[in-house]
């Protein structure tokens, strides 16, 4: 019984209200571009974020990854297909597990895996408000973060010299999920990010960072001892120079 309870807790949507899992045909539906960005829902002190980007999504709870996958929309409904889950929520390593890896790990813990990897909700978007509906009559309201795609599009140019980026930087604002918290950028294009070696460059007015487990590009703005990176999905990271 304890294992079953732990299994239920790893699903953020279950923490909000019960849901019906379904399998869907991803090829037959389109994606609502209004969803692109980060949407936040807070309940009982728990902050849940849904990050959407052109058919892909990721969920975090209090800054810790939960799951990610793909989504489609059709006729006022949003369909999710889970492709990966974060392991630390059931005592596994803090990394992404594919569906097959996840099911194998659950079996080793004597936990029955889910019968499928999809879900569906009715939804509406009204400006910066996203509302989910459920067949039970329950609703969830999300608010779009100000550092959304719209803000990213309005800040289309980088500013500041390349030499000003060289140095040690510490993250002061922005989500820590899969983002550098401490980074040292050297003049030769090498560097250290959270204890691991990286490479970086400025090209075509954008900042590129290549990490052993990830890579991203962003608009950069340097002003004195402050560095702001605005990523392609609208996520904004602010750093202070040490």
Order of alpha helices (4+ residues) and beta strands (2+ residues): alpha-alpha-beta-beta-beta-beta-beta-beta-alpha-beta-beta-beta-alpha-alpha-beta-beta-beta-beta-beta-beta-beta-beta
